Amino acid sequence: MNDLLVCSGIDVISITRIKQALSRDTGFKQGIFSEGEIDYSDSKERPARFFGGRWCVKESFIKALQEMSATESVHFDEIIVGKEGGSPQLELLGDTKRVFERSLPSGMLSYSISISISHDEVANIASASCIIVILT
């Protein structure tokens, strides 16, 4: 019989906080987001909402990774949030991908990473969740 390991993370951030970071620090975007994430978010009417959602996905992934007992550092700009067929997708690059792969249990059969992003203009927040499901 196979076992499932489920690790999850969630994050919420004030969109105002993201707006402030974007307005005072020109290196904020480049240090946190990929070119594709920057282009996508900047193309929107309210870019801070989309940067905030992507920030939350990255934070929620790191929290889920910590549940897997990962102790090594990961890099925000190596956690890429994109869209495929309307659904948000996560892509890991470089050292962050290696940290994730080393954190997977030996004998693992498969895994999936699911993310969800939400924005609420009235509450002025962006939120995201990340669930990693591993079949051993």
N, CA, C and O atoms as a GROMACS GRO file, in nm:
protein
  544
    1MET      N    1   0.084  -0.119   0.000
    1MET     CA    2   0.000   0.000   0.000
    1MET      C    3   0.088   0.125   0.000
    1MET      O    4   0.189   0.130   0.070
    2ASN      N    5   0.050   0.223  -0.078
    2ASN     CA    6   0.126   0.347  -0.087
    2ASN      C    7   0.079   0.446   0.018
    2ASN      O    8  -0.035   0.441   0.065
    3ASP      N    9   0.169   0.538   0.055
    3ASP     CA   10   0.138   0.644   0.151
    3ASP      C   11   0.142   0.779   0.082
    3ASP      O   12   0.215   0.798  -0.016
    4LEU      N   13   0.062   0.872   0.134
    4LEU     CA   14   0.064   1.009   0.086
    4LEU      C   15   0.123   1.098   0.193
    4LEU      O   16   0.090   1.086   0.311
    5LEU      N   17   0.210   1.186   0.152
    5LEU     CA   18   0.262   1.290   0.240
    5LEU      C   19   0.210   1.421   0.184
    5LEU      O   20   0.231   1.452   0.067
    6VAL      N   21   0.143   1.499   0.268
    6VAL     CA   22   0.086   1.626   0.224
    6VAL      C   23   0.149   1.738   0.307
    6VAL      O   24   0.144   1.737   0.430
    7CYS      N   25   0.209   1.834   0.237
    7CYS     CA   26   0.271   1.950   0.301
    7CYS      C   27   0.202   2.074   0.246
    7CYS      O   28   0.178   2.084   0.125
    8SER      N   29   0.172   2.169   0.333
    8SER     CA   30   0.100   2.287   0.286
    8SER      C   31   0.156   2.414   0.345
    8SER      O   32   0.220   2.414   0.450
    9GLY      N   33   0.131   2.523   0.275
    9GLY     CA   34   0.168   2.655   0.323
    9GLY      C   35   0.066   2.756   0.275
    9GLY      O   36   0.002   2.736   0.172
   10ILE      N   37   0.052   2.863   0.350
   10ILE     CA   38  -0.042   2.969   0.313
   10ILE      C   39   0.021   3.102   0.350
   10ILE      O   40   0.098   3.110   0.446
   11ASP      N   41  -0.010   3.206   0.275
   11ASP     CA   42   0.043   3.338   0.305
   11ASP      C   43  -0.058   3.444   0.264
   11ASP      O   44  -0.134   3.426   0.169
   12VAL      N   45  -0.058   3.554   0.337
   12VAL     CA   46  -0.145   3.669   0.308
   12VAL      C   47  -0.059   3.794   0.321
   12VAL      O   48   0.024   3.803   0.411
   13ILE      N   49  -0.078   3.889   0.232
   13ILE     CA   50  -0.003   4.015   0.240
   13ILE      C   51  -0.093   4.132   0.204
   13ILE      O   52  -0.185   4.118   0.123
   14SER      N   53  -0.065   4.245   0.262
   14SER     CA   54  -0.136   4.368   0.229
   14SER      C   55  -0.089   4.418   0.092
   14SER      O   56   0.031   4.429   0.068
   15ILE      N   57  -0.182   4.447   0.005
   15ILE     CA   58  -0.148   4.501  -0.126
   15ILE      C   59  -0.080   4.637  -0.110
   15ILE      O   60   0.007   4.673  -0.190
   16THR      N   61  -0.120   4.713  -0.008
   16THR     CA   62  -0.055   4.842   0.019
   16THR      C   63   0.094   4.821   0.048
   16THR      O   64   0.177   4.900   0.002
   17ARG      N   65   0.127   4.719   0.121
   17ARG     CA   66   0.269   4.689   0.151
   17ARG      C   67   0.347   4.661   0.022
   17ARG      O   68   0.461   4.706   0.007
   18ILE      N   69   0.287   4.588  -0.070
   18ILE     CA   70   0.351   4.561  -0.198
   18ILE      C   71   0.365   4.690  -0.278
   18ILE      O   72   0.470   4.715  -0.337
   19LYS      N   73   0.259   4.772  -0.281
   19LYS     CA   74   0.266   4.900  -0.352
   19LYS      C   75   0.381   4.985  -0.299
   19LYS      O   76   0.455   5.046  -0.376
   20GLN      N   77   0.396   4.989  -0.166
   20GLN     CA   78   0.504   5.068  -0.106
   20GLN      C   79   0.641   5.013  -0.146
   20GLN      O   80   0.730   5.091  -0.179
   21ALA      N   81   0.657   4.882  -0.144
   21ALA     CA   82   0.785   4.822  -0.184
   21ALA      C   83   0.816   4.852  -0.330
   21ALA      O   84   0.930   4.880  -0.366
   22LEU      N   85   0.715   4.845  -0.414
   22LEU     CA   86   0.735   4.873  -0.556
   22LEU      C   87   0.771   5.018  -0.581
   22LEU      O   88   0.852   5.048  -0.670
   23SER      N   89   0.714   5.110  -0.504
   23SER     CA   90   0.738   5.252  -0.528
   23SER      C   91   0.870   5.302  -0.471
   23SER      O   92   0.927   5.397  -0.524
   24ARG      N   93   0.921   5.239  -0.365
   24ARG     CA   94   1.043   5.293  -0.304
   24ARG      C   95   1.170   5.218  -0.344
   24ARG      O   96   1.280   5.270  -0.323
   25ASP      N   97   1.157   5.099  -0.400
   25ASP     CA   98   1.277   5.020  -0.428
   25ASP      C   99   1.270   4.963  -0.569
   25ASP      O  100   1.195   4.869  -0.596
   26THR      N  101   1.348   5.020  -0.659
   26THR     CA  102   1.346   4.974  -0.797
   26THR      C  103   1.402   4.833  -0.812
   26THR      O  104   1.370   4.765  -0.909
   27GLY      N  105   1.485   4.787  -0.720
   27GLY     CA  106   1.541   4.652  -0.727
   27GLY      C  107   1.450   4.546  -0.669
   27GLY      O  108   1.479   4.427  -0.682
   28PHE      N  109   1.342   4.586  -0.605
   28PHE     CA  110   1.250   4.489  -0.542
   28PHE      C  111   1.198   4.389  -0.644
   28PHE      O  112   1.204   4.268  -0.622
   29LYS      N  113   1.146   4.440  -0.755
   29LYS     CA  114   1.089   4.351  -0.857
   29LYS      C  115   1.194   4.253  -0.909
   29LYS      O  116   1.168   4.133  -0.914
   30GLN      N  117   1.310   4.304  -0.946
   30GLN     CA  118   1.412   4.220  -1.008
   30GLN      C  119   1.471   4.118  -0.911
   30GLN      O  120   1.518   4.012  -0.953
   31GLY      N  121   1.470   4.148  -0.783
   31GLY     CA  122   1.524   4.055  -0.684
   31GLY      C  123   1.428   3.944  -0.645
   31GLY      O  124   1.470   3.842  -0.592
   32ILE      N  125   1.301   3.964  -0.672
   32ILE     CA  126   1.198   3.870  -0.627
   32ILE      C  127   1.131   3.797  -0.742
   32ILE      O  128   1.099   3.679  -0.731
   33PHE      N  129   1.109   3.866  -0.852
   33PHE     CA  130   1.027   3.813  -0.960
   33PHE      C  131   1.108   3.790  -1.088
   33PHE      O  132   1.208   3.857  -1.112
   34SER      N  133   1.062   3.695  -1.168
   34SER     CA  134   1.125   3.669  -1.299
   34SER      C  135   1.079   3.775  -1.398
   34SER      O  136   0.984   3.849  -1.372
   35GLU      N  137   1.147   3.782  -1.512
   35GLU     CA  138   1.106   3.875  -1.618
   35GLU      C  139   0.962   3.851  -1.660
   35GLU      O  140   0.885   3.946  -1.678
   36GLY      N  141   0.925   3.724  -1.675
   36GLY     CA  142   0.788   3.691  -1.715
   36GLY      C  143   0.686   3.734  -1.612
   36GLY      O  144   0.579   3.785  -1.648
   37GLU      N  145   0.717   3.715  -1.483
   37GLU     CA  146   0.625   3.758  -1.377
   37GLU      C  147   0.612   3.911  -1.376
   37GLU      O  148   0.502   3.964  -1.357
   38ILE      N  149   0.724   3.980  -1.397
   38ILE     CA  150   0.721   4.127  -1.400
   38ILE      C  151   0.638   4.175  -1.520
   38ILE      O  152   0.553   4.263  -1.504
   39ASP      N  153   0.664   4.120  -1.637
   39ASP     CA  154   0.588   4.160  -1.757
   39ASP      C  155   0.439   4.135  -1.738
   39ASP      O  156   0.357   4.221  -1.771
   40TYR      N  157   0.404   4.016  -1.685
   40TYR     CA  158   0.263   3.981  -1.666
   40TYR      C  159   0.197   4.078  -1.567
   40TYR      O  160   0.092   4.135  -1.597
   41SER      N  161   0.259   4.098  -1.451
   41SER     CA  162   0.199   4.183  -1.348
   41SER      C  163   0.192   4.329  -1.391
   41SER      O  164   0.092   4.397  -1.368
   42ASP      N  165   0.299   4.378  -1.455
   42ASP     CA  166   0.300   4.518  -1.502
   42ASP      C  167   0.197   4.543  -1.611
   42ASP      O  168   0.156   4.657  -1.632
   43SER      N  169   0.153   4.438  -1.681
   43SER     CA  170   0.055   4.456  -1.789
   43SER      C  171  -0.088   4.470  -1.734
   43SER      O  172  -0.180   4.502  -1.810
   44LYS      N  173  -0.105   4.448  -1.606
   44LYS     CA  174  -0.239   4.453  -1.546
   44LYS      C  175  -0.272   4.595  -1.499
   44LYS      O  176  -0.182   4.676  -1.475
   45GLU      N  177  -0.403   4.623  -1.487
   45GLU     CA  178  -0.447   4.755  -1.444
   45GLU      C  179  -0.399   4.787  -1.302
   45GLU      O  180  -0.364   4.901  -1.273
   46ARG      N  181  -0.398   4.689  -1.215
   46ARG     CA  182  -0.352   4.706  -1.077
   46ARG      C  183  -0.237   4.609  -1.050
   46ARG      O  184  -0.259   4.504  -0.988
   47PRO      N  185  -0.117   4.640  -1.095
   47PRO     CA  186  -0.006   4.545  -1.088
   47PRO      C  187   0.027   4.497  -0.946
   47PRO      O  188   0.069   4.383  -0.928
   48ALA      N  189   0.009   4.583  -0.847
   48ALA     CA  190   0.046   4.543  -0.710
   48ALA      C  191  -0.033   4.420  -0.664
   48ALA      O  192   0.019   4.337  -0.590
   49ARG      N  193  -0.158   4.408  -0.708
   49ARG     CA  194  -0.238   4.288  -0.674
   49ARG      C  195  -0.171   4.162  -0.726
   49ARG      O  196  -0.164   4.062  -0.656
   50PHE      N  197  -0.121   4.169  -0.848
   50PHE     CA  198  -0.062   4.050  -0.910
   50PHE      C  199   0.078   4.021  -0.855
   50PHE      O  200   0.115   3.905  -0.839
   51PHE      N  201   0.155   4.126  -0.825
   51PHE     CA  202   0.283   4.105  -0.758
   51PHE      C  203   0.258   4.045  -0.618
   51PHE      O  204   0.331   3.956  -0.574
   52GLY      N  205   0.156   4.096  -0.550
   52GLY     CA  206   0.123   4.045  -0.416
   52GLY      C  207   0.085   3.899  -0.418
   52GLY      O  208   0.128   3.822  -0.333
   53GLY      N  209   0.004   3.859  -0.516
   53GLY     CA  210  -0.035   3.718  -0.528
   53GLY      C  211   0.085   3.630  -0.552
   53GLY      O  212   0.096   3.521  -0.495
   54ARG      N  213   0.175   3.675  -0.638
   54ARG     CA  214   0.296   3.596  -0.667
   54ARG      C  215   0.389   3.590  -0.547
   54ARG      O  216   0.451   3.486  -0.521
   55TRP      N  217   0.398   3.699  -0.473
   55TRP     CA  218   0.477   3.699  -0.349
   55TRP      C  219   0.422   3.592  -0.254
   55TRP      O  220   0.497   3.513  -0.197
   56CYS      N  221   0.290   3.590  -0.239
   56CYS     CA  222   0.227   3.495  -0.147
   56CYS      C  223   0.249   3.350  -0.191
   56CYS      O  224   0.268   3.263  -0.107
   57VAL      N  225   0.246   3.323  -0.322
   57VAL     CA  226   0.273   3.187  -0.370
   57VAL      C  227   0.414   3.146  -0.329
   57VAL      O  228   0.435   3.035  -0.281
   58LYS      N  229   0.509   3.234  -0.349
   58LYS     CA  230   0.649   3.203  -0.316
   58LYS      C  231   0.662   3.175  -0.166
   58LYS      O  232   0.727   3.078  -0.126
   59GLU      N  233   0.602   3.260  -0.083
   59GLU     CA  234   0.606   3.240   0.062
   59GLU      C  235   0.536   3.109   0.102
   59GLU      O  236   0.587   3.035   0.186
   60SER      N  237   0.421   3.082   0.042
   60SER     CA  238   0.348   2.960   0.080
   60SER      C  239   0.424   2.835   0.036
   60SER      O  240   0.420   2.734   0.105
   61PHE      N  241   0.493   2.841  -0.079
   61PHE     CA  242   0.576   2.728  -0.121
   61PHE      C  243   0.688   2.705  -0.020
   61PHE      O  244   0.715   2.591   0.018
   62ILE      N  245   0.754   2.811   0.023
   62ILE     CA  246   0.863   2.797   0.121
   62ILE      C  247   0.811   2.736   0.250
   62ILE      O  248   0.880   2.652   0.310
   63LYS      N  249   0.693   2.774   0.294
   63LYS     CA  250   0.635   2.717   0.415
   63LYS      C  251   0.604   2.568   0.397
   63LYS      O  252   0.627   2.489   0.488
   64ALA      N  253   0.552   2.531   0.280
   64ALA     CA  254   0.526   2.389   0.253
   64ALA      C  255   0.657   2.312   0.247
   64ALA      O  256   0.664   2.199   0.296
   65LEU      N  257   0.759   2.370   0.189
   65LEU     CA  258   0.890   2.307   0.180
   65LEU      C  259   0.949   2.285   0.319
   65LEU      O  260   1.012   2.182   0.344
   66GLN      N  261   0.928   2.379   0.409
   66GLN     CA  262   0.977   2.364   0.546
   66GLN      C  263   0.909   2.246   0.616
   66GLN      O  264   0.970   2.181   0.700
   67GLU      N  265   0.784   2.219   0.582
   67GLU     CA  266   0.715   2.102   0.638
   67GLU      C  267   0.781   1.972   0.593
   67GLU      O  268   0.769   1.869   0.659
   68MET      N  269   0.853   1.979   0.480
   68MET     CA  270   0.925   1.862   0.428
   68MET      C  271   1.062   1.851   0.493
   68MET      O  272   1.144   1.770   0.451
   69SER      N  273   1.087   1.934   0.595
   69SER     CA  274   1.214   1.936   0.670
   69SER      C  275   1.330   1.991   0.590
   69SER      O  276   1.445   1.960   0.620
   70ALA      N  277   1.302   2.072   0.489
   70ALA     CA  278   1.409   2.137   0.414
   70ALA      C  279   1.469   2.247   0.502
   70ALA      O  280   1.396   2.328   0.559
   71THR      N  281   1.599   2.249   0.512
   71THR     CA  282   1.665   2.350   0.595
   71THR      C  283   1.753   2.444   0.514
   71THR      O  284   1.802   2.545   0.566
   72GLU      N  285   1.773   2.413   0.388
   72GLU     CA  286   1.857   2.498   0.304
   72GLU      C  287   1.778   2.618   0.253
   72GLU      O  288   1.655   2.613   0.243
   73SER      N  289   1.849   2.724   0.222
   73SER     CA  290   1.785   2.845   0.170
   73SER      C  291   1.740   2.825   0.026
   73SER      O  292   1.800   2.751  -0.051
   74VAL      N  293   1.633   2.893  -0.007
   74VAL     CA  294   1.585   2.896  -0.145
   74VAL      C  295   1.579   3.042  -0.188
   74VAL      O  296   1.586   3.133  -0.105
   75HIS      N  297   1.567   3.063  -0.318
   75HIS     CA  298   1.570   3.198  -0.373
   75HIS      C  299   1.436   3.233  -0.437
   75HIS      O  300   1.386   3.159  -0.522
   76PHE      N  301   1.380   3.345  -0.396
   76PHE     CA  302   1.249   3.386  -0.448
   76PHE      C  303   1.247   3.392  -0.600
   76PHE      O  304   1.148   3.354  -0.662
   77ASP      N  305   1.356   3.440  -0.660
   77ASP     CA  306   1.354   3.456  -0.806
   77ASP      C  307   1.368   3.323  -0.878
   77ASP      O  308   1.362   3.319  -1.001
   78GLU      N  309   1.385   3.213  -0.805
   78GLU     CA  310   1.388   3.079  -0.864
   78GLU      C  311   1.257   3.003  -0.844
   78GLU      O  312   1.246   2.886  -0.881
   79ILE      N  313   1.158   3.070  -0.786
   79ILE     CA  314   1.022   3.016  -0.771
   79ILE      C  315   0.937   3.098  -0.866
   79ILE      O  316   0.906   3.215  -0.839
   80ILE      N  317   0.898   3.039  -0.977
   80ILE     CA  318   0.831   3.112  -1.084
   80ILE      C  319   0.682   3.076  -1.088
   80ILE      O  320   0.645   2.958  -1.089
   81VAL      N  321   0.599   3.178  -1.088
   81VAL     CA  322   0.455   3.159  -1.097
   81VAL      C  323   0.411   3.198  -1.237
   81VAL      O  324   0.430   3.313  -1.279
   82GLY      N  325   0.354   3.103  -1.309
   82GLY     CA  326   0.305   3.129  -1.444
   82GLY      C  327   0.162   3.080  -1.456
   82GLY      O  328   0.102   3.033  -1.359
   83LYS      N  329   0.108   3.091  -1.574
   83LYS     CA  330  -0.028   3.044  -1.601
   83LYS      C  331  -0.026   2.952  -1.719
   83LYS      O  332   0.035   2.981  -1.822
   84GLU      N  333  -0.091   2.840  -1.703
   84GLU     CA  334  -0.104   2.743  -1.812
   84GLU      C  335  -0.251   2.705  -1.817
   84GLU      O  336  -0.304   2.646  -1.723
   85GLY      N  337  -0.317   2.737  -1.926
   85GLY     CA  338  -0.458   2.702  -1.938
   85GLY      C  339  -0.547   2.770  -1.837
   85GLY      O  340  -0.650   2.715  -1.799
   86GLY      N  341  -0.508   2.889  -1.791
   86GLY     CA  342  -0.590   2.963  -1.695
   86GLY      C  343  -0.559   2.933  -1.550
   86GLY      O  344  -0.600   3.010  -1.463
   87SER      N  345  -0.489   2.824  -1.521
   87SER     CA  346  -0.456   2.789  -1.383
   87SER      C  347  -0.313   2.830  -1.350
   87SER      O  348  -0.223   2.815  -1.433
   88PRO      N  349  -0.292   2.883  -1.229
   88PRO     CA  350  -0.154   2.918  -1.193
   88PRO      C  351  -0.069   2.792  -1.177
   88PRO      O  352  -0.114   2.690  -1.124
   89GLN      N  353   0.055   2.800  -1.224
   89GLN     CA  354   0.149   2.688  -1.217
   89GLN      C  355   0.277   2.736  -1.150
   89GLN      O  356   0.311   2.854  -1.155
   90LEU      N  357   0.347   2.642  -1.086
   90LEU     CA  358   0.473   2.673  -1.020
   90LEU      C  359   0.586   2.604  -1.093
   90LEU      O  360   0.578   2.486  -1.127
   91GLU      N  361   0.693   2.678  -1.117
   91GLU     CA  362   0.813   2.621  -1.177
   91GLU      C  363   0.930   2.655  -1.086
   91GLU      O  364   0.945   2.769  -1.043
   92LEU      N  365   1.013   2.555  -1.058
   92LEU     CA  366   1.130   2.575  -0.973
   92LEU      C  367   1.256   2.570  -1.058
   92LEU      O  368   1.268   2.489  -1.150
   93LEU      N  369   1.350   2.658  -1.028
   93LEU     CA  370   1.474   2.666  -1.103
   93LEU      C  371   1.595   2.655  -1.009
   93LEU      O  372   1.583   2.673  -0.888
   94GLY      N  373   1.711   2.624  -1.067
   94GLY     CA  374   1.840   2.634  -0.999
   94GLY      C  375   1.849   2.566  -0.864
   94GLY      O  376   1.804   2.453  -0.846
   95ASP      N  377   1.910   2.638  -0.769
   95ASP     CA  378   1.932   2.584  -0.635
   95ASP      C  379   1.800   2.550  -0.566
   95ASP      O  380   1.792   2.452  -0.491
   96THR      N  381   1.698   2.630  -0.589
   96THR     CA  382   1.569   2.605  -0.526
   96THR      C  383   1.512   2.470  -0.571
   96THR      O  384   1.457   2.396  -0.490
   97LYS      N  385   1.524   2.440  -0.699
   97LYS     CA  386   1.478   2.310  -0.750
   97LYS      C  387   1.558   2.197  -0.685
   97LYS      O  388   1.501   2.094  -0.647
   98ARG      N  389   1.690   2.215  -0.671
   98ARG     CA  390   1.773   2.111  -0.609
   98ARG      C  391   1.738   2.091  -0.462
   98ARG      O  392   1.734   1.977  -0.414
   99VAL      N  393   1.712   2.200  -0.390
   99VAL     CA  394   1.671   2.189  -0.249
   99VAL      C  395   1.541   2.110  -0.239
   99VAL      O  396   1.528   2.021  -0.155
  100PHE      N  397   1.444   2.144  -0.325
  100PHE     CA  398   1.317   2.071  -0.325
  100PHE      C  399   1.338   1.924  -0.353
  100PHE      O  400   1.286   1.838  -0.282
  101GLU      N  401   1.414   1.893  -0.456
  101GLU     CA  402   1.436   1.752  -0.495
  101GLU      C  403   1.509   1.675  -0.385
  101GLU      O  404   1.479   1.557  -0.362
  102ARG      N  405   1.602   1.739  -0.316
  102ARG     CA  406   1.673   1.670  -0.205
  102ARG      C  407   1.581   1.648  -0.085
  102ARG      O  408   1.605   1.560  -0.004
  103SER      N  409   1.476   1.729  -0.075
  103SER     CA  410   1.382   1.716   0.037
  103SER      C  411   1.277   1.608   0.015
  103SER      O  412   1.207   1.570   0.109
  104LEU      N  413   1.266   1.560  -0.107
  104LEU     CA  414   1.168   1.454  -0.136
  104LEU      C  415   1.214   1.324  -0.069
  104LEU      O  416   1.333   1.295  -0.066
  105PRO      N  417   1.121   1.246  -0.016
  105PRO     CA  418   1.159   1.121   0.049
  105PRO      C  419   1.214   1.020  -0.051
  105PRO      O  420   1.172   1.014  -0.166
  106SER      N  421   1.310   0.941  -0.005
  106SER     CA  422   1.362   0.835  -0.093
  106SER      C  423   1.250   0.735  -0.119
  106SER      O  424   1.166   0.712  -0.033
  107GLY      N  425   1.249   0.676  -0.236
  107GLY     CA  426   1.145   0.581  -0.272
  107GLY      C  427   1.016   0.648  -0.318
  107GLY      O  428   0.915   0.580  -0.336
  108MET      N  429   1.020   0.780  -0.337
  108MET     CA  430   0.902   0.853  -0.380
  108MET      C  431   0.861   0.806  -0.520
  108MET      O  432   0.945   0.787  -0.608
  109LEU      N  433   0.732   0.787  -0.539
  109LEU     CA  434   0.682   0.746  -0.670
  109LEU      C  435   0.646   0.865  -0.758
  109LEU      O  436   0.675   0.866  -0.877
  110SER      N  437   0.582   0.965  -0.699
  110SER     CA  438   0.544   1.084  -0.774
  110SER      C  439   0.508   1.196  -0.677
  110SER      O  440   0.491   1.173  -0.557
  111TYR      N  441   0.497   1.318  -0.731
  111TYR     CA  442   0.453   1.431  -0.650
  111TYR      C  443   0.378   1.529  -0.738
  111TYR      O  444   0.390   1.528  -0.860
  112SER      N  445   0.300   1.614  -0.674
  112SER     CA  446   0.236   1.725  -0.744
  112SER      C  447   0.238   1.848  -0.654
  112SER      O  448   0.234   1.837  -0.531
  113ILE      N  449   0.244   1.963  -0.717
  113ILE     CA  450   0.240   2.090  -0.645
  113ILE      C  451   0.120   2.167  -0.697
  113ILE      O  452   0.110   2.193  -0.817
  114SER      N  453   0.029   2.202  -0.607
  114SER     CA  454  -0.090   2.279  -0.644
  114SER      C  455  -0.085   2.415  -0.574
  114SER      O  456  -0.053   2.423  -0.456
  115ILE      N  457  -0.116   2.520  -0.649
  115ILE     CA  458  -0.119   2.653  -0.590
  115ILE      C  459  -0.252   2.720  -0.621
  115ILE      O  460  -0.319   2.689  -0.719
  116SER      N  461  -0.288   2.813  -0.534
  116SER     CA  462  -0.409   2.892  -0.553
  116SER      C  463  -0.377   3.035  -0.513
  116SER      O  464  -0.310   3.059  -0.412
  117ILE      N  465  -0.425   3.131  -0.591
  117ILE     CA  466  -0.399   3.273  -0.566
  117ILE      C  467  -0.532   3.346  -0.557
  117ILE      O  468  -0.625   3.318  -0.634
  118SER      N  469  -0.542   3.441  -0.463
  118SER     CA  470  -0.663   3.521  -0.450
  118SER      C  471  -0.626   3.666  -0.419
  118SER      O  472  -0.524   3.693  -0.354
  119HIS      N  473  -0.709   3.759  -0.466
  119HIS     CA  474  -0.692   3.901  -0.436
  119HIS      C  475  -0.827   3.952  -0.386
  119HIS      O  476  -0.931   3.911  -0.436
  120ASP      N  477  -0.824   4.040  -0.289
  120ASP     CA  478  -0.948   4.101  -0.241
  120ASP      C  479  -0.925   4.251  -0.231
  120ASP      O  480  -0.853   4.299  -0.144
  121GLU      N  481  -0.989   4.324  -0.321
  121GLU     CA  482  -0.970   4.469  -0.329
  121GLU      C  483  -1.028   4.538  -0.205
  121GLU      O  484  -0.970   4.635  -0.157
  122VAL      N  485  -1.140   4.490  -0.154
  122VAL     CA  486  -1.203   4.553  -0.038
  122VAL      C  487  -1.115   4.536   0.086
  122VAL      O  488  -1.090   4.632   0.159
  123ALA      N  489  -1.068   4.415   0.110
  123ALA     CA  490  -0.981   4.389   0.225
  123ALA      C  491  -0.837   4.433   0.198
  123ALA      O  492  -0.755   4.438   0.290
  124ASN      N  493  -0.806   4.466   0.073
  124ASN     CA  494  -0.674   4.512   0.032
  124ASN      C  495  -0.565   4.407   0.059
  124ASN      O  496  -0.456   4.440   0.106
  125ILE      N  497  -0.597   4.279   0.029
  125ILE     CA  498  -0.500   4.173   0.051
  125ILE      C  499  -0.486   4.084  -0.072
  125ILE      O  500  -0.574   4.077  -0.158
  126ALA      N  501  -0.374   4.018  -0.076
  126ALA     CA  502  -0.351   3.909  -0.170
  126ALA      C  503  -0.317   3.788  -0.085
  126ALA      O  504  -0.253   3.801   0.020
  127SER      N  505  -0.360   3.670  -0.128
  127SER     CA  506  -0.330   3.549  -0.052
  127SER      C  507  -0.302   3.435  -0.149
  127SER      O  508  -0.340   3.439  -0.266
  128ALA      N  509  -0.236   3.334  -0.097
  128ALA     CA  510  -0.206   3.217  -0.179
  128ALA      C  511  -0.185   3.097  -0.089
  128ALA      O  512  -0.149   3.109   0.028
  129SER      N  513  -0.208   2.981  -0.147
  129SER     CA  514  -0.178   2.856  -0.077
  129SER      C  515  -0.100   2.765  -0.172
  129SER      O  516  -0.111   2.775  -0.294
  130CYS      N  517  -0.022   2.678  -0.111
  130CYS     CA  518   0.057   2.581  -0.187
  130CYS      C  519   0.044   2.448  -0.116
  130CYS      O  520   0.064   2.439   0.005
  131ILE      N  521   0.010   2.345  -0.192
  131ILE     CA  522   0.001   2.210  -0.137
  131ILE      C  523   0.090   2.118  -0.219
  131ILE      O  524   0.079   2.111  -0.341
  132ILE      N  525   0.179   2.049  -0.149
  132ILE     CA  526   0.265   1.951  -0.213
  132ILE      C  527   0.218   1.813  -0.168
  132ILE      O  528   0.214   1.784  -0.049
  133VAL      N  529   0.181   1.730  -0.263
  133VAL     CA  530   0.136   1.593  -0.235
  133VAL      C  531   0.239   1.497  -0.291
  133VAL      O  532   0.274   1.504  -0.409
  134ILE      N  533   0.288   1.407  -0.205
  134ILE     CA  534   0.392   1.313  -0.243
  134ILE      C  535   0.341   1.172  -0.221
  134ILE      O  536   0.291   1.139  -0.114
  135LEU      N  537   0.353   1.088  -0.324
  135LEU     CA  538   0.313   0.948  -0.315
  135LEU      C  539   0.438   0.864  -0.295
  135LEU      O  540   0.530   0.866  -0.377
  136THR      N  541   0.440   0.790  -0.185
  136THR     CA  542   0.556   0.704  -0.156
  136THR      C  543   0.515   0.558  -0.157
  136THR      O  544   0.598   0.470  -0.135
   0.00000   0.00000   0.00000
